[in-house]
C-alpha cells in the first residue's frame, strides 16, 4: 500500500525540495478572497473571478479527488543577470510551467501506477489555491508579501499540486508566522503594491503591470519600475529568509540562459513575431508577447533615465 512517506520520497527523487499532503476542505480565507476580488485588486485578471468558487472549495476542482499532494520546486540562481532592463529570476530559463510539470506528471504517473484513479497535475494553472494548500500541507507560511516562505529555504519556489483520489494521511498545517515584526518586503516595494500585510493590490504590482496588464502602463507607476521589464524580484530579494537560506537550484531547466538582448535598448523593436517566438516561445516572456515586451522595454529604460532605441 502506498504511504505518504513513499510519495514524499519519490517527490524528492524528482528534484522537488519539499512535499506535503492535505485534504480538499474549503479554504479558511474564502471571505478574504471575495473581498479582494470586489476591491478590484485583481485588475484585468477576470479568470480569478471565474475560478473563485473552486478556489474557495478545492474539492470542486477535480471530481473524486480527495487529497492534494503539494511540492515546492526551487528555481533560485545567484548567477541571474540583473542588468537593466531587468527580468525576474524565474523567467530567465525555460518556462517553469513546462519544467516543473514534466516532473510533476511523473509523480502523478507514479500515483496511477500505485492505485490512483485520479492524479491530475497543476502548475500555476487552473483554479488551484496553491499557497493555501501548501500552507495546509505543512510546507511553510504565507508571508507579508503573500509569498509562501519555507523555513530553511525561503520563497524562491514554484508550487506544484497533484490532486488525487488516494486517501493518504494528511500532514499538519504550518500554523506559525515567522515574519514577526519584519516589514522589509513591504517597505521595499517601489509602487506601494501592499495596502496592508498579506494583501496585494495587483494593479500596482510590477509583475502584474509587466505581464498581465493590457494597454499602456500608467505613467505614475511606469516611472517607478526601477528598470524591471518582466516580473519583479524586489520583495523576495528584501526577505531575510531568502538572504540567509536561498540555495542554488539543481534543476537544469531553471538555469539562466545568456541574455539574448545583451541590454540592447532596441532588442524587441528589432524582432519580428517569428523571431520572438523562436527566441522566447519556450520562456515565460511568451505570455505578454512581443507587443507588450516592446512596451515593457521602453518603460523599464525610461524608469532609469534611459531611452529605448527607435
Phi, psi and omega per residue, in radians:
X1 nan 2.372 -3.125
X2 -1.242 2.316 3.122
X3 -1.955 2.857 3.102
X4 -1.067 -0.673 -3.122
X5 -1.168 -0.617 3.092
X6 -1.152 -0.742 3.109
X7 -1.068 -0.789 -3.127
X8 -1.132 -0.690 3.106
X9 -1.100 -0.708 3.123
X10 -1.161 -0.681 3.107
X11 -1.072 -0.743 3.115
X12 -1.126 -0.621 3.123
X13 -1.155 -0.372 3.121
X14 -1.534 -0.017 3.079
X15 1.789 -0.001 3.087
X16 -1.337 2.457 -3.046
X17 -1.484 -0.251 3.129
X18 -2.775 2.694 3.128
X19 -2.616 2.383 3.090
X20 -2.483 2.883 -3.069
X21 -2.246 2.343 3.090
X22 -2.475 2.967 3.115
X23 -1.559 -3.067 -3.064
X24 -1.992 0.574 3.089
X25 -1.133 2.777 3.103
X26 -0.941 2.528 -3.126
X27 -1.292 2.581 -3.101
X28 -1.322 -0.168 -3.072
X29 -1.940 0.543 -3.101
X30 -1.053 -0.742 -3.109
X31 -1.177 -0.587 3.092
X32 -1.165 -0.645 3.090
X33 -1.124 -0.758 3.114
X34 -1.023 -0.799 -3.134
X35 -1.154 -0.684 -3.130
X36 -1.107 -0.785 3.123
X37 -1.138 -0.729 -3.129
X38 -1.125 -0.487 -3.114
X39 -1.288 -0.254 -3.085
X40 1.522 0.105 -3.105
X41 -1.144 -0.279 -3.140
X42 -1.439 -0.134 3.138
X43 1.051 -2.338 -3.118
X44 -1.583 0.271 3.099
X45 -1.430 1.226 -3.062
X46 -1.132 -0.410 3.139
X47 -1.059 -0.469 3.115
X48 -1.183 -0.590 3.054
X49 -1.158 -0.755 -3.129
X50 -1.146 -0.544 -3.082
X51 -1.577 -0.083 -2.939
X52 -0.972 -0.745 -3.083
X53 -1.050 -0.763 -3.133
X54 -1.295 -0.583 3.093
X55 -1.119 -0.577 3.111
X56 -1.334 -0.557 -3.112
X57 -2.252 1.470 -3.048
X58 -0.997 -0.371 3.124
X59 -1.130 -0.275 3.140
X60 -1.480 -0.179 -3.043
X61 -1.214 -0.811 -3.034
X62 -2.316 2.061 -3.128
X63 -1.012 2.318 3.092
X64 1.337 -0.061 3.091
X65 -1.236 2.484 -3.122
X66 -2.118 -0.399 -3.051
X67 -2.381 2.692 2.959
X68 -2.004 2.130 3.015
X69 -1.712 2.049 -2.983
X70 -1.994 2.321 -3.131
X71 -2.187 2.743 3.035
X72 -2.018 2.382 -3.092
X73 -2.140 1.892 -3.087
X74 -1.257 2.196 3.128
X75 -2.025 0.118 -3.007
X76 -1.158 2.398 3.018
X77 -2.454 2.144 3.128
X78 -1.279 -0.275 -3.118
X79 -1.518 0.113 -3.140
X80 -1.103 2.393 3.105
X81 -1.310 2.312 3.123
X82 -2.002 0.406 -3.126
X83 -1.267 2.614 3.125
X84 -1.361 2.399 -0.097
X85 -1.172 2.456 -3.024
X86 -1.544 2.504 3.077
X87 -2.193 2.315 -3.102
X88 -0.983 2.580 -3.097
X89 -0.921 -0.772 -3.034
X90 -1.149 -0.280 -3.060
X91 -1.788 0.159 -3.069
X92 -1.642 -0.023 3.058
X93 -2.119 -2.611 3.076
X94 -1.217 2.811 3.113
X95 -1.032 2.158 -3.085
X96 -1.097 -0.496 3.096
X97 -0.964 -0.794 -3.113
X98 -1.301 -0.756 -3.061
X99 -1.104 -0.827 3.142
X100 -1.283 -0.710 -3.090
X101 -1.085 -0.653 -3.124
X102 -0.936 -0.773 -3.122
X103 -1.446 -0.525 3.101
X104 -1.184 -0.611 3.061
X105 -1.142 -0.564 3.084
X106 -1.200 -0.603 3.053
X107 -1.166 -0.732 3.113
X108 -1.098 -0.694 3.116
X109 -1.147 -0.644 3.069
X110 -1.044 -0.710 3.107
X111 -1.137 -0.740 3.136
X112 -1.126 -0.649 3.112
X113 -1.181 -0.310 -3.121
X114 -1.992 0.557 2.950
X115 1.837 -0.079 -3.125
X116 -1.287 2.290 3.001
X117 -1.546 -0.419 3.099
X118 -2.195 2.249 3.056
X119 -2.748 1.551 -3.027
X120 -1.947 2.149 -3.070
X121 -1.619 2.449 3.096
X122 -2.332 2.321 3.040
X123 -2.308 1.771 -3.112
X124 0.835 0.791 -3.110
X125 -2.562 2.658 3.134
X126 1.257 -3.099 -3.040
X127 -1.533 0.699 -3.046
X128 -1.572 2.138 3.076
X129 -1.386 1.333 -2.918
X130 -1.008 -0.844 -3.075
X131 -1.178 -0.662 3.079
X132 -1.045 -0.838 -3.111
X133 -1.156 -0.664 3.119
X134 -1.104 -0.724 3.102
X135 -1.132 -0.733 3.133
X136 -1.188 -0.445 3.114
X137 -1.504 0.077 3.044
X138 1.475 0.296 -3.031
X139 -1.551 -0.218 -3.134
X140 2.830 -3.037 3.107
X141 -2.029 2.789 3.120
X142 -1.564 2.043 -3.042
X143 -1.342 3.109 -3.100
X144 -1.179 -0.344 3.064
X145 -1.632 0.251 3.110
X146 1.244 0.112 3.096
X147 -1.530 2.592 3.012
X148 -1.334 2.235 -3.136
X149 -2.031 2.215 3.136
X150 -1.839 2.275 3.090
X151 -0.987 2.362 3.118
X152 1.371 -0.011 -3.128
X153 -2.348 -0.682 -3.087
X154 1.651 -2.603 -3.020
X155 -2.194 0.205 3.105
X156 -1.413 1.089 -3.049
X157 -2.411 2.527 2.889
X158 -1.581 2.649 3.102
X159 -1.922 2.240 3.057
X160 -2.052 2.603 -3.086
X161 -2.377 2.381 2.961
X162 -2.044 2.096 3.054
X163 -1.594 2.261 -3.040
X164 -2.447 2.779 3.082
X165 -1.588 -0.035 3.083
X166 -1.236 2.146 -3.089
X167 -1.523 1.210 -3.140
X168 -1.295 2.695 3.079
X169 -1.050 2.429 -3.117
X170 -1.619 2.669 3.132
X171 -1.561 2.678 3.076
X172 -1.176 2.535 3.133
X173 -1.214 2.807 3.057
X174 -1.553 1.814 -2.963
X175 -1.741 -0.089 -3.091
X176 -1.759 2.574 3.129
X177 -1.848 2.024 -3.092
X178 -1.795 0.286 3.043
X179 -1.359 -0.509 -3.128
X180 1.028 -2.378 -3.136
X181 -1.593 0.028 -3.090
X182 -1.145 2.340 3.082
X183 -2.309 0.445 -3.064
X184 -1.050 -0.684 -3.120
X185 -1.126 -0.703 -3.121
X186 -1.194 -0.727 -3.110
X187 -1.231 -0.479 -3.091
X188 -1.329 -0.398 -3.047
X189 -1.163 2.031 -3.054
X190 -1.273 -0.332 -3.099
X191 -1.807 0.147 3.126
X192 0.907 0.904 -3.070
X193 -1.393 -0.071 -3.131
X194 -1.977 1.706 3.121
X195 -1.130 -0.417 3.036
X196 -2.784 2.836 3.140
X197 -0.973 2.373 3.109
X198 1.180 0.328 3.014
X199 -2.232 2.065 3.138
X200 -1.858 2.184 2.964
X201 -1.581 1.700 -3.042
X202 -1.012 -0.520 -3.081
X203 -1.194 -0.181 3.056
X204 -1.946 0.014 -3.080
X205 -1.487 2.321 -3.112
X206 -1.069 -0.661 3.115
X207 -1.067 -0.816 3.112
X208 -1.082 -0.800 -3.071
X209 -1.093 -0.573 -3.081
X210 -1.679 -0.092 -3.099
X211 -2.163 -0.947 -3.022
X212 -1.626 -0.535 -3.042
X213 -1.167 2.341 3.087
X214 -1.789 2.626 -3.127
X215 1.478 -3.120 -3.130
X216 -1.083 2.555 3.029
X217 -1.293 2.214 -3.116
X218 -0.893 2.319 -3.018
X219 -0.939 -0.809 -3.125
X220 -1.035 -0.578 3.140
X221 -1.453 -0.632 3.135
X222 -1.029 -0.570 3.139
X223 -1.224 -0.243 -3.050
X224 -1.865 0.211 -3.060
X225 -1.188 -0.350 -3.133
X226 0.959 0.585 3.064
X227 1.552 0.009 -3.118
X228 -1.380 2.206 -3.117
X229 -1.961 -0.259 3.052
X230 -2.699 2.000 -3.133
X231 1.213 -2.954 -3.091
X232 -2.860 2.431 3.118
X233 -1.986 0.119 -2.938
X234 -1.026 -0.890 -3.069
X235 -1.213 -0.552 3.069
X236 -1.204 -0.702 -3.126
X237 -1.159 -0.487 -3.122
X238 -1.407 -0.301 -3.019
X239 -1.254 2.162 3.135
X240 -1.033 -0.525 3.129
X241 -1.147 -0.596 3.079
X242 -1.341 -0.716 3.136
X243 -1.016 -0.675 -3.065
X244 -1.509 -0.654 -2.904
X245 -1.999 -0.161 -3.082
X246 -1.021 2.339 3.109
X247 -2.207 2.726 -3.105
X248 -1.108 2.443 3.058
X249 -1.175 2.629 3.043
X250 -1.860 0.095 -3.092
X251 -1.594 2.010 -3.062
X252 -0.979 -0.654 -3.083
X253 -1.125 -0.337 -3.136
X254 -1.579 -0.105 3.131
X255 -1.123 2.328 -3.128
X256 -1.088 2.402 3.026
X257 -1.477 2.750 3.013
X258 -1.003 2.417 -3.112
X259 -1.160 1.951 3.139
X260 -1.123 -0.534 -3.084
X261 -1.365 -0.442 -3.109
X262 0.893 0.550 3.127
X263 1.308 0.185 -3.114
X264 -1.127 2.063 -3.132
X265 -1.046 -0.427 -3.105
X266 -1.845 0.272 -3.007
X267 -0.963 -0.946 -3.065
X268 -1.312 -0.478 3.083
X269 -1.112 -0.535 -3.088
X270 -1.415 -0.347 -3.039
X271 -1.405 2.496 2.929
X272 -1.528 2.945 3.099
X273 -1.027 -0.713 3.141
X274 -1.107 -0.750 3.135
X275 -1.183 -0.672 3.092
X276 -1.066 -0.808 3.137
X277 -1.076 -0.680 -3.130
X278 -1.144 -0.660 -3.090
X279 -1.504 -0.581 -2.963
X280 -2.203 0.085 -3.081
X281 -1.115 -0.388 3.120
X282 -1.882 0.410 3.115
X283 -2.171 2.896 3.091
X284 -1.070 -0.355 -3.138
X285 -1.138 -0.250 3.107
X286 -1.129 -0.472 -3.057
X287 -1.117 -0.909 3.096
X288 -1.249 -0.451 3.115
X289 1.422 3.047 -3.047
X290 -1.100 -0.769 -3.087
X291 -1.026 -0.817 -3.119
X292 -1.323 -0.476 3.055
X293 -1.204 -0.598 3.022
X294 -1.076 -0.792 3.088
X295 -1.019 -0.836 -3.105
X296 -1.092 -0.740 -3.114
X297 -1.051 -0.804 3.137
X298 -1.106 -0.783 -3.104
X299 -1.164 -0.712 -3.129
X300 -1.093 -0.769 3.135
X301 -1.165 -0.725 -3.140
X302 -1.103 -0.589 -3.089
X303 -1.189 -0.308 3.092
X304 -1.990 0.325 3.041
X305 1.394 0.376 3.091
X306 -2.028 2.775 -3.140
X307 -1.881 2.477 3.032
X308 -1.344 2.622 3.092
X309 -1.206 2.541 3.139
X310 -1.182 nan nan
